[in-house]
């Protein structure tokens, strides 16, 4: 498992979807993140770093089960 550095989750695989948009597979959150709680697991999530949101779909990829917005703040 790898730890995402911007958002507190671990993942086993990922794909680029677009510039600043990635899909992550076998995800587990290691800290609370808005409505997503520590220990929540998802088979796949899409993270749009440019627009600032995470979406979780059903297994068929058709219905959004969860959407969490976030704001990225650059640090030194």
Helices and strands as residue ranges (DSSP letters): E 2-3, E 9-11, E 13-18, E 21-29, E 41-48, E 53-57, E 64-69
